[in-house]
Every structure is written in structure tokens, then in C-alpha cells.
Amino acid sequence: MFNALLKSISGPHARELTPREIVAELDRDIVGQADGKRAVAIALRNRWRRQQLDESLRAQVTPKNILLIGPTGVGKTEIARRLAKLVGAPFVKVEATKFTEVGYYGRDVESLVRDLVEASIALVKASERERVIPEAESRAEERLLDLLIPPAAQEWTAPNSPEHAEQAERAARSREKMREKLRSGALDDREVEVVVPGRSVAPVSILGAGNMDQMEMDLQGMFEKMMPKPPKARKMTVSAARAILVAQEAESLLDTEKINQAAIQLAEDSGIVFLDEIDKIAGDNDGGGRGPDVSRQGVQRDLLPIVEGTTVNTKYGAIKTDHVLFIAAGAFHRSKPSDLMPELQGRFPIRVELSDLTRDDFVRILREPRASLVRQYQALLGTEGVKLSFTDDAIESMADFAYQVNRSTQNIGARRLHTILERVLDDLSFDAPDRAEKDVVVDANLVRARLEAVAGDEDLSRYIL
């Protein structure tokens, strides 16, 4: 029933990518980490393979969840995020540390599944809205014409009389002339009065209720139905009114029940959950069950059925997590994967260790990705009319400084490049609107002048870089 809709979300080609093609796509945005890309590519292809199986066997094939091990800033999150975007899959990133064991104040682990369903609803709704936009625009145009040409008071004529036919023909000609003007944009500045729905009731919060996410959502819906805000008539230009009317018509054309069911199915078959900081909930055998981390083991126990496969109730319906792909990640500096519960370890059979970034990796990160930091800054300053360029030795020098500071202080991986570039371009970013000289070349001398004193002082670099 929903196959056509689900296919339109991810595109006809997305689910048929081979592992090699997936890795090639990821290579366009992420530097290095070949093992991690290979693991997620195989996991994604296995989903397609599962769909080709007989229904009796398909239900028995579960995803092989992945544990990414590596320091911060090496691309763990980016690999999962780009993978989900590549195939149009619902994706949610959560930190394991935000959850607490049932009975403690905080979020329960089932909320991550509800977040996944919300992401899936947004994907399906966006796809459906795009499909109905042509019809919504046509309806909005008719409503605008009704506002621009209010019915005129006319003498009564018999329905089948020549006078009535002549009046109808004259009204149709006037409407078509107005339609041509509307489409040409000649009426964009004319004012019309549009009825705008009132704002919904403010969210209802329950103080002291740590694990009542679902109840809060249900109460919110109940209060919106009990106390709807009356619509208001607002005067605005035709240009502004068109956007509002198209949105209203598109919303009215959406089949909510169909969207909800399709979103549940999409989340079940294609959902990806990225569980970050999982090393922070690894058991501490020396803790003695005291202190702020007392519920670590409890969070692992609560995560186990979610990862293993269970049914979670959401306001859109029940969702089974049996075939959701879980990608966990952690630095594991102070703990190791074997500190996790054995049952939870078994649910992440594929373990990939991501490598530290080298100086050459930093050079590639600055140059190669489609949205590299260098390209981002060039585009940002281009909005001020500044033509920014970097020499090869400037990029090499920035990579050297990033690698040096990571080694001498805390290693934060590629995130160090953000700080380096901000430091190098600080004056230019401030002065860009007022600069007379719009062609700016960043070379190694400028990079060294901006960074050498700070990077050479370990105490300064610890706080500034």
C-alpha cells in the first residue's frame, strides 16, 4: 500500500547502491576512515538484500549493528549522518548519557525510538507535501482570485437566459485577465485579507515527571483540541498571501493516517539510530553503586530490549525496533567495549576502530570535501563581495598547526580546524563589509603570523586553540 510512497522518499536508486558506490559517495564528504565506511556500506546493502528475501525468511534476518571506536573528531557521527542522508532514511542522533534508568529523573531510552518516528514523520510529510504542491498552488491561485475579484452585486436573471450566459462569460473573461496578471507578478504588491489559523496552545509541562514524554505529548494534543485558537483575518500583500495559502492547501491535501502508517513502516525498515557516547555508560566496577553514575548499568539494561527488538508505543502507533540499524560510538579512553554488559556487546557484532587523523588527513579535509571549511569560508565572505583564496602552503601550514596543537594539548580531531581557521580569518571576518580591497590571498606567512605565538605557548594554546 505504501511502497510507492516509501520509494518516493528515498528515490528509486538510493536503495540499490552497491557497497562500493556507497563508499564512493561517502568519500566525497568524509576523508579517510575506510574501515568505518566499509562497515556501514555493508550494513546498508544487507538491508537491500533482506528486502529481496522470501517473507518467511525476511523476518528472521536482523541488522548487524555497528560499534565505532575512536577519539573525538575523527568522523564517527558524520559517517552515520551522511549515510542516512544518502538513502533518505530516518535518522536520529542521541547521547547515551542523557538517558537514565527507569525510576530515576531523566529521559527513558524509549524516547529515542519516539524521536526516530518523529524524524520519519517529517521525511514522509515532506515527500507527500512536495507531491501535492502543484495541486495546492492551483487551489491557492483560485482562492487569491476570489479575494481579488469579490462577487459583484448583479441584477437577477433567469439561469438559462441569454443575459445570464453573457454575465457568466464576462465574469470568466475578467477572471482570466486577473489570472494572467497574478501569474506575471503584476499584483504581488496589492493587499488582500487572508484568514490565518490561530496559534496552538503552549506546551504543557509536568514538573517532576522525568519519564513521561508520551503523556506530555498526549496532553498537548488534548489541550489543543479542547482550546483551539480562533482564526484571525490579516491584511498582507498577494506575494505573502500566496505562500500562506499554498501551505494551507498543501496541509489540507495530506492524508494524516496514510502518512503516519507509512512513517512507522519507514522507521521500522530503514531507521538508523546513532547512539553516541556509549563508552560513558560502560560499567564502572569500582564505583560501588554510588554517585551520579549509579544508573549506568540500568541504562544498558533498558537499551538492551530496544536494540534487541521490541515494540514501543508512540502517539502515531506502535513501532517494532527489530530491524532498526543501531550504530553506537565512543572514544573508550577510560573504559573498553568489554566493560559493557555482555548481552549488549553481543548486539553490536561489528566493531570498527577508527584511526587518529594525521597531518596529511588535515590537508585533505581542508581541500577535498564538497563542503570543506575552506569552501565554506570562501562562500561566507563572498556574500560581502570578498574573493578569498588560499595558497597551497597556507593549507599545509594550517594542517601543521592543527596536528601540532592536537598532539600537545587535547586531541579533538578535525574540530581543531574550525578553531584554526577562525583564528586566521578573525580580522578579515570583522572588516569584510568595510574593506576597499576585496581580493584576499591567505598564505603561509599570514597563517604563521596569526598562530605561531599562540601555538608555541602550550598554556595559551590550551585555552585559545
C-alpha positions in Angstrom: 0.0 0.0 0.0 2.8 2.4 0.9 5.5 1.0 -1.4 5.2 3.9 -3.9 5.2 6.5 -1.2 8.2 4.9 0.6 10.1 4.6 -2.7 9.5 8.3 -3.5 11.1 9.3 -0.2 14.5 7.7 -0.8 14.4 7.7 -4.6 14.4 4.7 -6.9 18.2 4.4 -7.0 19.1 5.1 -3.3 18.3 1.6 -2.0 20.1 -0.2 -4.9 23.6 1.4 -4.2 26.3 -1.3 -4.0 28.8 -1.1 -1.1 31.5 0.2 -3.4 29.1 3.0 -4.6 28.2 3.9 -1.0 31.8 4.2 0.0 32.5 6.3 -3.1 29.6 8.7 -2.1 30.9 8.9 1.4 34.4 9.6 0.2 33.1 12.8 -1.4 32.4 14.3 2.0 34.5 12.4 4.6 38.3 11.9 4.5 39.8 8.6 5.4 38.2 6.0 7.8 37.9 3.4 5.1 37.1 0.6 7.6 34.2 2.6 9.0 32.8 3.4 5.6 33.1 -0.2 4.5 31.2 -1.5 7.6 28.3 0.9 7.2 28.2 0.3 3.4 27.9 -3.5 4.0 25.2 -3.0 6.7 23.2 -0.8 4.3 23.5 -3.2 1.4 22.3 -6.0 3.7 19.1 -4.1 4.2 18.5 -4.2 0.4 19.4 -7.9 0.3 16.9 -8.6 3.1 14.1 -7.0 1.1 14.8 -9.4 -1.7 14.2 -12.5 0.5 11.0 -14.5 0.9 8.8 -13.1 3.6 9.2 -16.1 5.8 13.0 -15.7 6.0 13.0 -11.9 5.8 11.6 -11.6 9.3 14.4 -13.7 10.7 17.2 -11.6 9.3 18.2 -8.9 11.8 20.6 -6.0 11.1 24.2 -6.3 12.2 24.6 -3.3 14.5 28.0 -1.5 14.5 30.2 -0.2 17.2 32.6 2.6 16.1 35.6 3.1 18.4 37.7 6.2 18.0 38.7 9.5 19.5 36.5 12.6 19.1 36.6 14.5 15.8 37.6 11.6 13.5 34.2 11.3 11.7 32.1 8.8 13.6 28.9 10.9 13.7 29.5 12.2 10.2 29.7 8.7 8.7 26.3 7.8 10.1 24.7 11.1 9.3 25.9 11.1 5.7 24.8 7.5 5.3 21.3 8.3 6.4 21.1 11.3 4.1 22.4 9.3 1.2 19.5 6.9 1.3 16.8 9.1 2.7 16.5 7.1 5.9 15.0 8.4 9.1 18.0 9.3 11.4 18.3 10.3 15.0 21.5 11.0 16.9 21.3 10.7 20.7 23.8 10.7 23.5 23.7 7.7 25.8 24.5 10.0 28.7 21.1 11.8 28.5 19.2 8.6 29.5 18.6 7.3 33.0 17.4 4.0 34.3 13.6 3.8 34.7 12.8 5.2 38.2 15.4 7.9 38.0 14.8 11.5 36.9 15.7 11.9 33.2 14.8 10.6 29.8 13.9 6.9 29.3 15.5 5.1 26.4 12.2 4.6 24.6 12.2 8.3 23.8 15.0 7.7 21.2 12.5 5.5 19.3 9.9 8.2 19.5 12.4 10.7 18.2 13.1 8.3 15.3 9.4 8.1 14.5 9.2 11.9 14.6 12.1 12.1 12.1 10.3 9.6 9.9 7.1 11.5 10.0 9.0 14.7 8.9 10.5 12.8 6.0 7.2 11.3 4.8 5.3 14.5 5.3 7.9 16.5 3.3 7.8 14.0 0.5 4.0 14.0 0.4 3.9 17.8 0.6 6.2 18.0 -2.4 3.8 15.7 -4.3 0.7 17.8 -3.6 2.3 21.2 -4.1 1.2 21.6 -7.8 -2.5 21.0 -6.8 -2.0 23.2 -3.7 -0.7 26.0 -5.9 -3.6 25.7 -8.2 -6.1 25.9 -5.3 -4.3 28.8 -3.8 -4.4 30.6 -7.1 -8.2 30.2 -7.2 -8.5 31.5 -3.6 -6.4 34.5 -4.4 -8.6 35.3 -7.4 -11.7 35.0 -5.2 -10.0 37.6 -2.9 -9.0 39.9 -5.7 -12.4 39.7 -7.6 -15.2 39.7 -5.0 -18.6 38.7 -6.4 -20.3 41.9 -7.7 -23.9 42.7 -7.0 -25.8 41.9 -10.2 -29.4 42.0 -11.3 -31.2 38.7 -11.1 -31.5 36.9 -14.5 -33.0 33.6 -15.3 -30.4 30.8 -15.2 -31.0 29.8 -18.9 -31.5 33.2 -20.3 -29.1 34.9 -22.8 -28.4 37.7 -20.3 -27.3 35.2 -17.6 -24.9 33.5 -20.1 -23.5 36.8 -21.1 -22.9 37.8 -17.5 -21.1 34.5 -16.8 -18.9 34.9 -19.9 -18.0 38.4 -18.9 -17.1 37.3 -15.4 -15.0 34.4 -16.8 -13.1 36.8 -19.1 -12.4 39.2 -16.1 -11.1 36.3 -14.0 -8.8 35.0 -16.8 -7.3 38.5 -17.2 -6.8 38.8 -13.5 -5.2 35.3 -13.5 -2.7 36.4 -16.2 -1.7 39.4 -14.1 -1.4 37.3 -11.0 0.9 34.8 -12.7 3.0 37.6 -14.1 3.6 39.1 -10.7 1.9 42.4 -11.5 -0.4 42.0 -8.5 2.2 41.0 -5.9 2.1 44.3 -4.1 -1.7 44.5 -3.9 -3.2 43.9 -0.4 -5.7 41.2 0.4 -7.2 39.9 3.6 -6.4 36.3 4.5 -7.7 34.2 7.3 -4.8 32.8 9.3 -5.2 29.9 11.8 -4.6 30.9 15.4 -1.5 29.7 17.3 -1.8 26.4 19.2 -1.8 26.3 23.0 1.7 26.5 24.6 3.2 23.1 25.5 2.1 21.5 28.8 4.9 20.6 31.1 4.7 18.3 34.1 7.1 19.3 36.8 9.0 16.4 38.3 7.9 13.8 35.8 11.1 12.6 34.3 9.9 9.7 32.2 6.5 11.0 31.0 7.4 12.1 27.4 4.5 10.3 25.9 2.0 11.6 28.5 3.2 15.2 27.8 2.6 14.7 24.0 -0.8 13.3 24.6 -1.8 16.2 27.0 -0.5 18.7 24.4 -2.8 17.2 21.8 -5.7 17.1 24.2 -5.4 20.8 25.2 -5.1 21.8 21.5 -8.4 20.1 20.8 -10.1 21.5 23.9 -9.0 25.1 23.5 -8.4 25.8 19.8 -7.3 29.3 19.0 -9.8 31.2 16.7 -8.5 32.1 13.2 -7.7 35.7 12.5 -8.1 37.8 9.4 -4.8 39.6 8.4 -4.1 42.1 5.6 -1.0 41.3 3.6 0.4 41.5 0.1 -0.5 39.0 -2.6 3.1 37.7 -2.5 2.9 36.9 1.2 -0.6 35.6 1.0 0.3 33.1 -1.8 2.9 31.4 0.4 0.4 31.1 3.3 -2.5 29.8 1.1 -0.2 27.2 -0.7 0.9 25.9 2.8 -2.8 25.8 3.9 -3.9 23.9 0.8 -1.0 21.5 0.9 -1.8 20.7 4.5 -5.4 20.0 3.7 -4.4 17.7 0.9 -2.2 15.5 3.2 -3.7 12.2 4.4 -2.5 12.1 8.0 -3.4 8.5 8.6 -1.6 7.4 5.5 1.5 9.4 6.4 1.6 8.0 10.0 1.4 4.4 8.8 4.0 5.0 6.1 6.3 6.7 8.5 6.1 3.8 11.0 6.9 1.3 8.3 9.8 3.5 7.0 11.2 3.8 10.5 10.9 0.0 11.1 12.6 -0.9 7.8 15.1 1.9 7.2 15.6 3.8 10.5 19.1 4.5 11.7 19.8 5.4 15.4 23.3 6.8 16.2 24.0 6.2 19.8 26.9 8.4 20.8 29.0 8.4 24.0 28.2 4.8 24.7 31.5 4.5 26.5 30.2 6.9 29.1 27.7 4.3 30.3 30.1 1.4 30.4 30.0 -0.2 33.8 32.4 1.1 36.5 33.3 -1.9 38.6 35.0 0.3 41.2 32.0 2.7 41.6 30.3 0.7 44.3 26.9 1.7 43.0 27.1 5.2 44.3 27.4 8.7 42.9 25.9 10.4 39.8 26.5 7.4 37.5 24.6 4.9 39.6 22.1 4.2 36.8 24.7 3.4 34.1 24.1 -0.4 34.3 20.4 0.4 34.4 20.6 2.4 31.1 22.4 -0.6 29.5 19.6 -2.9 30.7 17.0 -0.6 29.3 18.8 -0.2 26.0 19.1 -4.0 25.5 15.5 -4.7 24.6 15.4 -1.7 22.3 18.5 -2.8 20.4 17.4 -6.5 20.5 14.0 -5.8 19.1 10.8 -4.7 21.0 7.6 -2.8 20.4 7.4 0.8 21.5 4.1 2.7 21.7 4.2 6.2 20.2 1.4 8.7 19.5 1.5 7.7 15.8 1.2 3.9 16.6 3.3 1.0 17.7 6.7 0.6 16.2 8.9 -2.5 16.2 12.6 -2.0 16.5 13.7 -5.4 15.3 15.1 -4.1 12.0 16.3 -0.6 13.0 20.0 -0.2 12.5 21.9 0.9 15.6 25.3 2.5 15.2 27.0 3.1 18.6 30.1 5.2 19.0 32.5 6.0 21.8 36.1 7.1 22.4 36.7 4.4 25.1 39.5 6.3 26.7 38.7 5.3 30.2 36.8 2.2 29.5 36.7 -0.5 26.9 34.0 -2.3 25.0 34.3 -5.3 27.2 33.1 -3.1 30.1 29.6 -3.1 28.6 27.1 -5.7 29.6 27.8 -9.0 27.7 24.3 -9.1 26.3 24.7 -5.5 24.9 28.1 -6.3 23.5 26.5 -9.2 21.6 24.0 -6.8 20.0 26.9 -4.9 18.3 28.7 -7.7 16.5 30.6 -5.4 14.1 33.3 -3.4 15.7 35.4 -0.9 13.8 38.3 1.1 15.2 38.7 4.5 13.6 42.2 5.9 13.3 43.6 9.2 14.6 43.8 11.9 11.9 47.3 12.6 10.6 48.7 15.9 9.3 48.0 14.7 5.7 44.4 14.0 6.7 44.0 17.6 7.8 45.3 18.8 4.5 42.8 16.6 2.6 40.0 17.7 4.9 40.7 21.3 4.1 40.8 20.6 0.3 38.7 17.7 -0.8 35.1 17.5 0.7 32.4 19.2 -1.2 31.6 21.5 1.8 35.1 21.8 3.1 35.9 24.5 5.6 37.9 26.4 3.0 34.9 26.4 0.6 32.5 27.4 3.4 34.6 30.5 4.4 35.0 31.5 0.7 31.2 31.3 0.3 30.5 33.2 3.5 32.9 36.0 2.8 31.8 36.0 -0.9 28.4 37.4 0.4 30.4 40.5 1.3 32.0 40.8 -2.1 35.3 39.4 -0.8 37.1 37.0 -3.1 39.1 34.8 -0.7 41.7 32.3 -1.8 44.2 30.1 0.0 47.7 29.2 -1.3 48.9 25.6 -1.0 51.4 26.5 1.6 48.7 28.2 3.7 46.6 25.0 3.8 49.7 22.9 4.6 50.6 25.3 7.4 47.1 25.3 8.9 47.2 21.5 8.8 50.6 21.5 10.6 49.3 23.8 13.4 46.2 21.7 13.9 48.2 18.5 14.1 50.8 20.1 16.4 48.2 21.5 18.8 46.2 18.2 18.9 49.4 16.4 20.0 50.5 18.9 22.6 47.1 19.5 24.2 43.7 17.7 24.0 43.2 15.8 20.7 39.9 16.9 19.3 40.5 15.7 15.8 39.2 17.7 12.8 37.3 20.1 15.1 40.6 21.8 15.7 40.5 23.1 12.1 37.4 25.2 13.0 39.4 27.0 15.7 42.4 27.4 13.5 40.5 28.9 10.6 38.5 31.2 12.9 41.8 32.5 14.3 43.4 33.0 10.9 40.4 34.8 9.4 39.2 36.7 12.5 40.3 40.2 11.3 39.0 39.6 7.8 35.6 38.4 9.0 35.3 41.6 11.1 36.5 44.0 8.5 35.0 42.4 5.4 32.0 44.7 4.9 34.2 47.8 5.1 37.3 46.6 3.1 38.2 48.5 0.0 40.4 45.7 -1.3 38.1 42.7 -2.0 40.7 40.2 -3.3 42.3 38.5 -0.3 45.0 35.8 -0.5 45.8 33.8 2.6 49.4 32.5 2.5 51.7 30.6 5.0 53.2 33.9 6.3 49.7 35.1 7.3 48.9 31.8 9.0 52.2 31.8 10.9 51.7 35.4 12.0 48.2 34.6 13.4 49.1 31.3 15.0 52.7 30.9 15.8 52.8 32.8 19.1 49.7 31.1 20.4 50.5 27.6 19.2 54.1 27.8 20.6 52.8 28.6 24.1 51.2 25.4 25.4 49.2 27.3 28.1 47.9 29.8 25.6 47.0 27.1 23.0 45.2 25.1 25.6 42.7 27.9 26.1 42.7 29.7 22.7 43.3 27.0 20.1 
